């Protein structure tokens, strides 16, 4: 073989050795690089798994918290509903109680009003009875002969007149109007004249008249001043006293 052939063979062998060495280092490098990438990928995968686990835990906790909050909300709604029902029941009881009290008050007022009306009617009937009695007495005295009672009333009036202060009768009064239910007797007229003269030391012109509406007794008028001793006045005054006592509940 020639020298050139040997050099070519050597070059080929050297090239093969060099290529093998390069391939060895390349394969080793690639192997390490691949192992590193795989390790990194495994770590990242593990991190993702951990994060997924953590996320699942958080989702679970959130779900449990949601369930808990929902139960609390349901319990709160139920409690509010129960409280509202209790309050509504209490308000209803108050309204019913108030209605009962108002009804009882109305009934009591009605009874009271009924009693008041009854009492007022009774009082009105009594007052009317008094007026009716007075009317009957007036009719009785005017339709019966009772000269003795009439004379007794006039005599009693003159007796009371003797103790009456007559200074209020001024000197300008010169006449006196005398009204009786029956003609005044001369005896009574003289007694009246004597009483007036003894008190006022002057004589009066006596104007006598018969007024049957005074029923009995006597009525004297000195100008604007009157001394009423009529039976009608006695009956009316007595009726007013009875009515006043009746109004005050004394009888």
MARVO-318413 format. One record per residue (C-alpha): residue number from 1; x, y negated, z; residue in one letter. Coordinates in steps of 0.2 Angstrom, whole numbers. Layout:
// residues N
{nudren:NUM; X:X; Y:Y; Z:Z; zaza:A};
...
//
This chain:
// residues 251
{nudren:1; X:0; Y:0; Z:0; zaza:X};
{nudren:2; X:6; Y:-17; Z:-3; zaza:X};
{nudren:3; X:10; Y:-31; Z:9; zaza:X};
{nudren:4; X:-5; Y:-41; Z:4; zaza:X};
{nudren:5; X:-17; Y:-27; Z:7; zaza:X};
{nudren:6; X:-10; Y:-25; Z:25; zaza:X};
{nudren:7; X:-12; Y:-43; Z:28; zaza:X};
{nudren:8; X:-30; Y:-42; Z:21; zaza:X};
{nudren:9; X:-34; Y:-27; Z:32; zaza:X};
{nudren:10; X:-26; Y:-36; Z:47; zaza:X};
{nudren:11; X:-36; Y:-51; Z:44; zaza:X};
{nudren:12; X:-52; Y:-41; Z:42; zaza:X};
{nudren:13; X:-48; Y:-32; Z:59; zaza:X};
{nudren:14; X:-44; Y:-48; Z:67; zaza:X};
{nudren:15; X:-60; Y:-56; Z:60; zaza:X};
{nudren:16; X:-70; Y:-41; Z:66; zaza:X};
{nudren:17; X:-63; Y:-42; Z:84; zaza:X};
{nudren:18; X:-65; Y:-61; Z:84; zaza:X};
{nudren:19; X:-83; Y:-59; Z:78; zaza:X};
{nudren:20; X:-86; Y:-45; Z:92; zaza:X};
{nudren:21; X:-79; Y:-56; Z:105; zaza:X};
{nudren:22; X:-90; Y:-71; Z:99; zaza:X};
{nudren:23; X:-105; Y:-60; Z:98; zaza:X};
{nudren:24; X:-101; Y:-53; Z:116; zaza:X};
{nudren:25; X:-100; Y:-70; Z:123; zaza:X};
{nudren:26; X:-115; Y:-76; Z:113; zaza:X};
{nudren:27; X:-125; Y:-61; Z:119; zaza:X};
{nudren:28; X:-120; Y:-64; Z:137; zaza:X};
{nudren:29; X:-123; Y:-82; Z:136; zaza:X};
{nudren:30; X:-140; Y:-79; Z:129; zaza:X};
{nudren:31; X:-144; Y:-66; Z:142; zaza:X};
{nudren:32; X:-139; Y:-78; Z:156; zaza:X};
{nudren:33; X:-149; Y:-91; Z:148; zaza:X};
{nudren:34; X:-164; Y:-80; Z:146; zaza:X};
{nudren:35; X:-163; Y:-74; Z:164; zaza:X};
{nudren:36; X:-162; Y:-92; Z:169; zaza:X};
{nudren:37; X:-178; Y:-96; Z:159; zaza:X};
{nudren:38; X:-187; Y:-81; Z:165; zaza:X};
{nudren:39; X:-182; Y:-85; Z:183; zaza:X};
{nudren:40; X:-188; Y:-103; Z:181; zaza:X};
{nudren:41; X:-204; Y:-97; Z:173; zaza:X};
{nudren:42; X:-206; Y:-85; Z:187; zaza:X};
{nudren:43; X:-204; Y:-99; Z:199; zaza:X};
{nudren:44; X:-216; Y:-110; Z:190; zaza:X};
{nudren:45; X:-228; Y:-96; Z:189; zaza:X};
{nudren:46; X:-226; Y:-93; Z:208; zaza:X};
{nudren:47; X:-229; Y:-111; Z:211; zaza:X};
{nudren:48; X:-244; Y:-111; Z:200; zaza:X};
{nudren:49; X:-251; Y:-96; Z:209; zaza:X};
{nudren:50; X:-248; Y:-104; Z:226; zaza:X};
{nudren:51; X:-256; Y:-120; Z:220; zaza:X};
{nudren:52; X:-271; Y:-109; Z:213; zaza:X};
{nudren:53; X:-272; Y:-101; Z:230; zaza:X};
{nudren:54; X:-271; Y:-118; Z:239; zaza:X};
{nudren:55; X:-284; Y:-124; Z:227; zaza:X};
{nudren:56; X:-295; Y:-109; Z:230; zaza:X};
{nudren:57; X:-293; Y:-112; Z:249; zaza:X};
{nudren:58; X:-298; Y:-131; Z:247; zaza:X};
{nudren:59; X:-313; Y:-126; Z:235; zaza:X};
{nudren:60; X:-318; Y:-113; Z:249; zaza:X};
{nudren:61; X:-316; Y:-126; Z:263; zaza:X};
{nudren:62; X:-325; Y:-139; Z:252; zaza:X};
{nudren:63; X:-339; Y:-126; Z:249; zaza:X};
{nudren:64; X:-340; Y:-122; Z:268; zaza:X};
{nudren:65; X:-340; Y:-140; Z:272; zaza:X};
{nudren:66; X:-354; Y:-143; Z:259; zaza:X};
{nudren:67; X:-364; Y:-129; Z:267; zaza:X};
{nudren:68; X:-361; Y:-136; Z:284; zaza:X};
{nudren:69; X:-366; Y:-154; Z:279; zaza:X};
{nudren:70; X:-381; Y:-147; Z:270; zaza:X};
{nudren:71; X:-386; Y:-137; Z:286; zaza:X};
{nudren:72; X:-383; Y:-153; Z:296; zaza:X};
{nudren:73; X:-394; Y:-163; Z:284; zaza:X};
{nudren:74; X:-408; Y:-150; Z:284; zaza:X};
{nudren:75; X:-407; Y:-150; Z:303; zaza:X};
{nudren:76; X:-407; Y:-169; Z:304; zaza:X};
{nudren:77; X:-422; Y:-170; Z:292; zaza:X};
{nudren:78; X:-431; Y:-157; Z:302; zaza:X};
{nudren:79; X:-427; Y:-167; Z:318; zaza:X};
{nudren:80; X:-433; Y:-183; Z:310; zaza:X};
{nudren:81; X:-449; Y:-174; Z:304; zaza:X};
{nudren:82; X:-452; Y:-167; Z:321; zaza:X};
{nudren:83; X:-449; Y:-184; Z:329; zaza:X};
{nudren:84; X:-460; Y:-192; Z:317; zaza:X};
{nudren:85; X:-474; Y:-179; Z:320; zaza:X};
{nudren:86; X:-472; Y:-182; Z:339; zaza:X};
{nudren:87; X:-472; Y:-201; Z:337; zaza:X};
{nudren:88; X:-487; Y:-199; Z:326; zaza:X};
{nudren:89; X:-496; Y:-188; Z:338; zaza:X};
{nudren:90; X:-492; Y:-200; Z:352; zaza:X};
{nudren:91; X:-498; Y:-215; Z:342; zaza:X};
{nudren:92; X:-514; Y:-205; Z:338; zaza:X};
{nudren:93; X:-517; Y:-201; Z:356; zaza:X};
{nudren:94; X:-514; Y:-219; Z:360; zaza:X};
{nudren:95; X:-527; Y:-224; Z:347; zaza:X};
{nudren:96; X:-539; Y:-211; Z:353; zaza:X};
{nudren:97; X:-536; Y:-217; Z:371; zaza:X};
{nudren:98; X:-538; Y:-235; Z:367; zaza:X};
{nudren:99; X:-554; Y:-231; Z:357; zaza:X};
{nudren:100; X:-561; Y:-221; Z:372; zaza:X};
{nudren:101; X:-557; Y:-236; Z:383; zaza:X};
{nudren:102; X:-565; Y:-248; Z:371; zaza:X};
{nudren:103; X:-580; Y:-237; Z:370; zaza:X};
{nudren:104; X:-582; Y:-236; Z:389; zaza:X};
{nudren:105; X:-580; Y:-254; Z:390; zaza:X};
{nudren:106; X:-593; Y:-257; Z:377; zaza:X};
{nudren:107; X:-605; Y:-245; Z:386; zaza:X};
{nudren:108; X:-601; Y:-253; Z:403; zaza:X};
{nudren:109; X:-604; Y:-270; Z:395; zaza:X};
{nudren:110; X:-620; Y:-264; Z:387; zaza:X};
{nudren:111; X:-626; Y:-257; Z:404; zaza:X};
{nudren:112; X:-621; Y:-273; Z:412; zaza:X};
{nudren:113; X:-629; Y:-283; Z:399; zaza:X};
{nudren:114; X:-645; Y:-272; Z:401; zaza:X};
{nudren:115; X:-644; Y:-275; Z:420; zaza:X};
{nudren:116; X:-642; Y:-294; Z:417; zaza:X};
{nudren:117; X:-656; Y:-295; Z:405; zaza:X};
{nudren:118; X:-667; Y:-285; Z:417; zaza:X};
{nudren:119; X:-662; Y:-297; Z:431; zaza:X};
{nudren:120; X:-665; Y:-312; Z:420; zaza:X};
{nudren:121; X:-682; Y:-305; Z:415; zaza:X};
{nudren:122; X:-687; Y:-302; Z:433; zaza:X};
{nudren:123; X:-681; Y:-319; Z:438; zaza:X};
{nudren:124; X:-690; Y:-327; Z:423; zaza:X};
{nudren:125; X:-706; Y:-317; Z:428; zaza:X};
{nudren:126; X:-704; Y:-323; Z:446; zaza:X};
{nudren:127; X:-702; Y:-341; Z:440; zaza:X};
{nudren:128; X:-717; Y:-339; Z:429; zaza:X};
{nudren:129; X:-727; Y:-331; Z:443; zaza:X};
{nudren:130; X:-722; Y:-346; Z:454; zaza:X};
{nudren:131; X:-729; Y:-358; Z:441; zaza:X};
{nudren:132; X:-744; Y:-348; Z:439; zaza:X};
{nudren:133; X:-747; Y:-347; Z:458; zaza:X};
{nudren:134; X:-745; Y:-366; Z:458; zaza:X};
{nudren:135; X:-758; Y:-368; Z:444; zaza:X};
{nudren:136; X:-770; Y:-356; Z:453; zaza:X};
{nudren:137; X:-768; Y:-366; Z:469; zaza:X};
{nudren:138; X:-771; Y:-382; Z:460; zaza:X};
{nudren:139; X:-787; Y:-375; Z:452; zaza:X};
{nudren:140; X:-792; Y:-368; Z:468; zaza:X};
{nudren:141; X:-790; Y:-384; Z:477; zaza:X};
{nudren:142; X:-798; Y:-394; Z:464; zaza:X};
{nudren:143; X:-813; Y:-383; Z:462; zaza:X};
{nudren:144; X:-817; Y:-381; Z:481; zaza:X};
{nudren:145; X:-823; Y:-392; Z:494; zaza:X};
{nudren:146; X:-809; Y:-395; Z:506; zaza:X};
{nudren:147; X:-812; Y:-412; Z:513; zaza:X};
{nudren:148; X:-805; Y:-407; Z:530; zaza:X};
{nudren:149; X:-788; Y:-402; Z:522; zaza:X};
{nudren:150; X:-787; Y:-418; Z:512; zaza:X};
{nudren:151; X:-791; Y:-428; Z:528; zaza:X};
{nudren:152; X:-777; Y:-418; Z:537; zaza:X};
{nudren:153; X:-764; Y:-421; Z:524; zaza:X};
{nudren:154; X:-768; Y:-440; Z:524; zaza:X};
{nudren:155; X:-768; Y:-441; Z:543; zaza:X};
{nudren:156; X:-751; Y:-432; Z:543; zaza:X};
{nudren:157; X:-744; Y:-444; Z:530; zaza:X};
{nudren:158; X:-749; Y:-459; Z:540; zaza:X};
{nudren:159; X:-741; Y:-452; Z:555; zaza:X};
{nudren:160; X:-725; Y:-449; Z:545; zaza:X};
{nudren:161; X:-726; Y:-466; Z:538; zaza:X};
{nudren:162; X:-725; Y:-474; Z:555; zaza:X};
{nudren:163; X:-707; Y:-468; Z:556; zaza:X};
{nudren:164; X:-702; Y:-474; Z:539; zaza:X};
{nudren:165; X:-691; Y:-489; Z:536; zaza:X};
{nudren:166; X:-700; Y:-501; Z:524; zaza:X};
{nudren:167; X:-688; Y:-515; Z:523; zaza:X};
{nudren:168; X:-685; Y:-510; Z:505; zaza:X};
{nudren:169; X:-702; Y:-517; Z:501; zaza:X};
{nudren:170; X:-698; Y:-535; Z:496; zaza:X};
{nudren:171; X:-708; Y:-550; Z:500; zaza:X};
{nudren:172; X:-713; Y:-552; Z:482; zaza:X};
{nudren:173; X:-724; Y:-536; Z:484; zaza:X};
{nudren:174; X:-741; Y:-542; Z:489; zaza:X};
{nudren:175; X:-752; Y:-528; Z:483; zaza:X};
{nudren:176; X:-752; Y:-509; Z:485; zaza:X};
{nudren:177; X:-759; Y:-496; Z:474; zaza:X};
{nudren:178; X:-768; Y:-482; Z:484; zaza:X};
{nudren:179; X:-772; Y:-466; Z:474; zaza:X};
{nudren:180; X:-782; Y:-451; Z:482; zaza:X};
{nudren:181; X:-791; Y:-436; Z:475; zaza:X};
{nudren:182; X:-807; Y:-442; Z:483; zaza:X};
{nudren:183; X:-813; Y:-459; Z:489; zaza:X};
{nudren:184; X:-802; Y:-466; Z:503; zaza:X};
{nudren:185; X:-813; Y:-468; Z:519; zaza:X};
{nudren:186; X:-813; Y:-485; Z:528; zaza:X};
{nudren:187; X:-805; Y:-478; Z:543; zaza:X};
{nudren:188; X:-790; Y:-472; Z:533; zaza:X};
{nudren:189; X:-789; Y:-488; Z:524; zaza:X};
{nudren:190; X:-789; Y:-498; Z:540; zaza:X};
{nudren:191; X:-776; Y:-487; Z:547; zaza:X};
{nudren:192; X:-765; Y:-490; Z:532; zaza:X};
{nudren:193; X:-767; Y:-509; Z:533; zaza:X};
{nudren:194; X:-763; Y:-508; Z:552; zaza:X};
{nudren:195; X:-747; Y:-498; Z:549; zaza:X};
{nudren:196; X:-741; Y:-510; Z:535; zaza:X};
{nudren:197; X:-745; Y:-525; Z:545; zaza:X};
{nudren:198; X:-735; Y:-518; Z:560; zaza:X};
{nudren:199; X:-720; Y:-515; Z:549; zaza:X};
{nudren:200; X:-720; Y:-529; Z:537; zaza:X};
{nudren:201; X:-730; Y:-542; Z:547; zaza:X};
{nudren:202; X:-741; Y:-547; Z:532; zaza:X};
{nudren:203; X:-757; Y:-541; Z:523; zaza:X};
{nudren:204; X:-758; Y:-532; Z:507; zaza:X};
{nudren:205; X:-771; Y:-532; Z:493; zaza:X};
{nudren:206; X:-776; Y:-514; Z:493; zaza:X};
{nudren:207; X:-780; Y:-507; Z:476; zaza:X};
{nudren:208; X:-789; Y:-490; Z:478; zaza:X};
{nudren:209; X:-792; Y:-477; Z:464; zaza:X};
{nudren:210; X:-797; Y:-459; Z:463; zaza:X};
{nudren:211; X:-784; Y:-448; Z:454; zaza:X};
{nudren:212; X:-790; Y:-430; Z:454; zaza:X};
{nudren:213; X:-774; Y:-424; Z:447; zaza:X};
{nudren:214; X:-765; Y:-427; Z:463; zaza:X};
{nudren:215; X:-776; Y:-413; Z:470; zaza:X};
{nudren:216; X:-776; Y:-420; Z:488; zaza:X};
{nudren:217; X:-767; Y:-431; Z:500; zaza:X};
{nudren:218; X:-762; Y:-449; Z:496; zaza:X};
{nudren:219; X:-750; Y:-458; Z:484; zaza:X};
{nudren:220; X:-744; Y:-476; Z:488; zaza:X};
{nudren:221; X:-736; Y:-487; Z:475; zaza:X};
{nudren:222; X:-727; Y:-504; Z:480; zaza:X};
{nudren:223; X:-722; Y:-510; Z:463; zaza:X};
{nudren:224; X:-709; Y:-498; Z:458; zaza:X};
{nudren:225; X:-707; Y:-490; Z:475; zaza:X};
{nudren:226; X:-718; Y:-474; Z:478; zaza:X};
{nudren:227; X:-722; Y:-465; Z:494; zaza:X};
{nudren:228; X:-729; Y:-448; Z:488; zaza:X};
{nudren:229; X:-739; Y:-438; Z:500; zaza:X};
{nudren:230; X:-750; Y:-429; Z:488; zaza:X};
{nudren:231; X:-754; Y:-411; Z:489; zaza:X};
{nudren:232; X:-748; Y:-409; Z:471; zaza:X};
{nudren:233; X:-731; Y:-416; Z:476; zaza:X};
{nudren:234; X:-730; Y:-404; Z:491; zaza:X};
{nudren:235; X:-734; Y:-389; Z:480; zaza:X};
{nudren:236; X:-721; Y:-394; Z:466; zaza:X};
{nudren:237; X:-708; Y:-397; Z:479; zaza:X};
{nudren:238; X:-711; Y:-381; Z:487; zaza:X};
{nudren:239; X:-711; Y:-372; Z:470; zaza:X};
{nudren:240; X:-694; Y:-380; Z:466; zaza:X};
{nudren:241; X:-687; Y:-375; Z:483; zaza:X};
{nudren:242; X:-692; Y:-357; Z:480; zaza:X};
{nudren:243; X:-685; Y:-357; Z:462; zaza:X};
{nudren:244; X:-669; Y:-364; Z:468; zaza:X};
{nudren:245; X:-667; Y:-350; Z:481; zaza:X};
{nudren:246; X:-672; Y:-338; Z:467; zaza:X};
{nudren:247; X:-659; Y:-345; Z:456; zaza:X};
{nudren:248; X:-646; Y:-343; Z:470; zaza:X};
{nudren:249; X:-651; Y:-325; Z:473; zaza:X};
{nudren:250; X:-657; Y:-330; Z:491; zaza:X};
{nudren:251; X:-673; Y:-321; Z:489; zaza:X};
//
